[in-house]
């Protein structure tokens, strides 16, 4: 099976400071892949390299076997959806308008959306379970609802690969559960998902494989039960945790020790 994403021998620096050195990673098509690590470990940097927002000084990024530098901007947007941590809207756009922006890669310059684009936007609203919000102002709904709108905008692009940067960090547990259930459904339907999170327990619950980062280096990359281990967590996060298995799924869950 073709990999959805490959980073090969990536070198990346901010100004004169080398951050990633000969970093390589392969994510299989259909994976629900997690990236964890403390602040400054390189999570967002790697995700932005995956999305094409940052260009490494050396190495290559392959998206479904194609060099990312040889993929046009619109074509890349049809392959990769990106859900950021922070979302700010300066004007009172409707939820439907925001989701419809996801169809821009399919439109020519100054072209109005066609019926197909309107239908795809409505389908994305349905997937994100926010059809009832379509006529509301984006700035007059809750943070959890707004995050699902941004997810729907990405889904309207019809991507094969979805990248999420701390997309659940500002959500209460109710909205976290709802959001993750949507992601699980998308993954079951075949979408490859890369889920960057500070929440080790959420990553342990939903991800099939997890990358643990520390200062731009891979400490471990394996199934959750092989990565979420007391000795590795203590090494990277400098805290001593307890671990137990989730009573239903058996996934490792971290309990902090003060």
C-alpha positions as CSV (number, residue, x, y, z in Angstrom):
1,X,0.0,0.0,0.0
2,X,1.3,3.5,-0.9
3,X,2.2,5.8,2.0
4,X,0.0,8.8,2.4
5,X,2.9,10.9,3.5
6,X,6.7,10.6,3.7
7,X,9.3,12.8,5.1
8,X,12.8,11.8,3.9
9,X,16.0,13.1,5.6
10,X,14.4,16.4,6.5
11,X,16.7,19.2,7.7
12,X,15.0,22.4,9.0
13,X,16.3,25.4,10.8
14,X,14.9,28.6,12.2
15,X,17.4,31.3,11.4
16,X,20.8,29.7,12.3
17,X,19.5,27.1,14.7
18,X,19.2,23.6,13.3
19,X,15.9,22.1,14.6
20,X,15.3,18.9,12.5
21,X,18.3,16.9,11.3
22,X,17.9,14.0,8.9
23,X,14.3,13.5,10.2
24,X,12.4,10.7,8.4
25,X,8.8,9.5,8.8
26,X,6.3,7.4,6.8
27,X,2.6,7.4,7.4
28,X,0.5,4.7,5.8
29,X,-2.7,5.4,3.8
30,X,-5.6,5.0,6.2
31,X,-3.7,5.5,9.4
32,X,-4.9,7.5,12.4
33,X,-1.5,8.9,13.3
34,X,-0.7,10.9,16.4
35,X,2.1,13.3,17.2
36,X,2.8,14.2,20.8
37,X,5.6,15.9,22.7
38,X,6.1,18.9,25.0
39,X,6.1,22.5,23.9
40,X,9.1,23.2,21.6
41,X,9.4,19.6,20.6
42,X,8.7,20.2,16.9
43,X,5.2,19.0,16.6
44,X,3.7,22.0,14.8
45,X,6.9,22.5,12.7
46,X,6.6,19.0,11.4
47,X,2.9,19.3,10.7
48,X,3.5,22.6,8.7
49,X,6.2,20.8,6.7
50,X,3.8,18.1,5.9
51,X,1.2,20.6,4.8
52,X,3.7,22.5,2.6
53,X,3.5,25.7,4.8
54,X,7.2,25.4,5.7
55,X,9.9,24.3,3.3
56,X,12.9,22.4,4.7
57,X,16.4,23.3,3.8
58,X,17.1,19.7,2.8
59,X,15.2,16.5,2.3
60,X,11.9,15.7,0.6
61,X,8.2,15.5,1.3
62,X,6.1,13.0,-0.6
63,X,2.3,13.2,-0.6
64,X,0.8,9.9,-1.9
65,X,4.2,9.3,-3.7
66,X,4.4,12.7,-5.3
67,X,7.0,15.4,-4.4
68,X,5.2,18.2,-2.6
69,X,7.2,20.8,-4.5
70,X,5.9,19.5,-7.8
71,X,2.2,19.6,-6.8
72,X,0.3,22.8,-7.6
73,X,-1.3,24.8,-4.8
74,X,-4.9,23.9,-5.8
75,X,-4.0,20.3,-6.4
76,X,-2.3,20.1,-3.0
77,X,-5.4,21.6,-1.4
78,X,-7.5,18.8,-3.0
79,X,-5.2,16.2,-1.3
80,X,-4.5,17.8,2.1
81,X,-7.0,19.4,4.5
82,X,-5.5,21.4,7.4
83,X,-7.3,22.2,10.7
84,X,-5.4,24.8,12.8
85,X,-5.5,25.3,16.5
86,X,-6.6,28.9,16.4
87,X,-9.3,30.3,14.2
88,X,-10.2,34.0,13.9
89,X,-12.8,35.6,11.6
90,X,-12.8,39.3,11.3
91,X,-16.2,39.6,9.6
92,X,-19.7,38.1,10.2
93,X,-19.6,35.4,7.6
94,X,-22.2,32.7,7.8
95,X,-21.2,29.2,8.6
96,X,-22.1,28.1,5.1
97,X,-19.9,30.8,3.6
98,X,-16.9,29.7,5.6
99,X,-17.4,26.0,4.7
100,X,-17.9,26.9,1.0
101,X,-14.4,28.5,1.0
102,X,-13.2,24.9,1.0
103,X,-14.4,24.6,-2.6
104,X,-12.0,27.4,-3.8
105,X,-9.4,24.9,-5.1
106,X,-12.1,23.6,-7.6
107,X,-13.0,27.1,-8.9
108,X,-11.3,29.2,-11.5
109,X,-10.4,32.8,-10.7
110,X,-13.6,34.9,-10.2
111,X,-15.8,31.8,-10.9
112,X,-18.9,31.5,-8.8
113,X,-19.6,28.3,-7.0
114,X,-21.6,25.8,-9.0
115,X,-24.4,23.5,-7.8
116,X,-21.8,20.7,-7.2
117,X,-19.8,23.0,-4.9
118,X,-22.9,24.0,-3.0
119,X,-23.8,20.3,-2.6
120,X,-20.3,19.4,-1.4
121,X,-20.4,22.2,1.2
122,X,-23.7,20.9,2.4
123,X,-22.4,17.4,2.6
124,X,-19.4,18.6,4.6
125,X,-21.7,20.4,7.0
126,X,-23.6,17.1,7.4
127,X,-20.4,15.2,8.0
128,X,-19.4,17.6,10.8
129,X,-22.9,17.5,12.2
130,X,-23.6,21.2,11.9
131,X,-26.2,21.5,9.3
132,X,-28.4,23.4,11.8
133,X,-25.8,26.1,12.0
134,X,-25.4,26.9,8.3
135,X,-27.1,30.3,8.4
136,X,-25.6,31.5,11.7
137,X,-22.7,34.0,12.0
138,X,-19.4,32.3,12.5
139,X,-18.7,34.7,15.3
140,X,-21.9,33.9,17.1
141,X,-21.5,30.2,17.8
142,X,-19.5,28.4,20.5
143,X,-15.8,27.5,20.2
144,X,-16.7,23.9,19.8
145,X,-19.1,24.6,17.0
146,X,-16.6,26.9,15.3
147,X,-14.0,24.2,15.4
148,X,-16.4,21.8,13.6
149,X,-17.0,24.5,11.0
150,X,-13.3,24.7,10.3
151,X,-13.3,20.9,10.1
152,X,-16.2,21.1,7.6
153,X,-14.3,23.7,5.5
154,X,-11.4,21.3,5.3
155,X,-13.7,18.4,4.4
156,X,-15.3,20.4,1.6
157,X,-11.9,20.3,-0.1
158,X,-12.4,16.5,-0.3
159,X,-8.9,15.7,1.0
160,X,-7.4,12.2,1.3
161,X,-5.3,13.4,4.1
162,X,-6.4,15.5,7.1
163,X,-3.8,17.3,9.3
164,X,-5.0,18.6,12.7
165,X,-2.9,21.0,14.8
166,X,-4.2,20.9,18.5
167,X,-7.7,21.0,17.1
168,X,-9.3,19.8,20.4
169,X,-7.1,21.9,22.8
170,X,-9.7,24.6,23.5
171,X,-12.7,22.3,23.6
172,X,-14.5,21.0,26.7
173,X,-14.8,17.3,27.1
174,X,-18.2,17.1,25.5
175,X,-17.0,18.8,22.3
176,X,-13.8,16.8,22.4
177,X,-15.7,13.6,22.3
178,X,-18.0,14.8,19.6
179,X,-15.1,16.0,17.5
180,X,-13.1,12.8,17.9
181,X,-16.1,10.7,17.0
182,X,-16.3,12.6,13.7
183,X,-12.6,12.0,13.0
184,X,-13.0,8.3,13.8
185,X,-15.9,8.0,11.3
186,X,-13.8,9.7,8.6
187,X,-10.9,7.4,9.3
188,X,-13.1,4.3,9.1
189,X,-14.3,5.6,5.7
190,X,-10.7,5.7,4.5
191,X,-9.3,9.1,5.3
192,X,-5.7,9.3,6.6
193,X,-5.5,11.5,9.7
194,X,-2.5,13.1,11.4
195,X,-3.6,14.3,14.9
196,X,-1.2,16.6,16.8
197,X,-2.2,16.8,20.5
198,X,-0.9,17.7,23.9
199,X,-3.5,15.3,25.4
200,X,-1.7,12.0,25.8
201,X,-4.9,10.2,26.8
202,X,-6.9,11.4,23.7
203,X,-4.0,10.3,21.5
204,X,-3.9,6.9,23.2
205,X,-7.6,6.4,22.7
206,X,-7.9,7.3,19.0
207,X,-4.5,6.8,17.3
208,X,-3.3,3.6,15.7
209,X,0.3,4.8,16.0
210,X,2.0,7.6,17.9
211,X,5.2,9.6,17.3
212,X,6.7,11.0,20.6
213,X,9.0,14.0,19.9
214,X,11.6,15.8,22.0
215,X,13.6,18.7,20.7
216,X,13.1,17.8,17.1
217,X,14.0,14.1,17.5
218,X,11.9,11.0,17.5
219,X,12.0,9.3,20.9
220,X,9.5,6.6,19.9
221,X,7.1,5.8,17.1
222,X,4.9,2.8,17.6
223,X,1.5,1.6,18.8
224,X,0.1,3.7,21.8
225,X,0.9,0.9,24.3
226,X,4.6,0.9,23.2
227,X,4.9,4.7,23.3
228,X,2.9,5.7,26.4
229,X,5.2,4.1,28.9
230,X,6.2,5.6,32.3
231,X,9.9,5.7,31.5
232,X,9.4,7.4,28.1
233,X,6.9,10.0,29.5
234,X,9.3,10.7,32.4
235,X,12.2,11.1,30.0
236,X,10.5,13.6,27.8
237,X,8.0,15.4,30.0
238,X,10.1,15.3,33.3
239,X,7.1,14.0,35.3
240,X,6.4,10.6,36.9
241,X,3.1,9.2,35.7
242,X,1.0,6.3,36.6
243,X,-0.5,4.3,33.6
244,X,-3.6,2.2,33.5
245,X,-5.6,0.5,30.8
246,X,-8.9,2.0,29.6
247,X,-11.6,-0.3,30.9
248,X,-13.3,-0.7,27.5
249,X,-10.6,-0.3,24.9
250,X,-7.5,-1.3,26.8
251,X,-5.7,1.8,25.5
252,X,-3.1,3.2,27.9
253,X,-4.2,6.2,30.0
254,X,-1.9,8.5,31.9
255,X,-2.5,9.6,35.5
256,X,-0.3,12.3,36.8
257,X,1.6,12.0,40.0
258,X,2.1,15.3,41.9
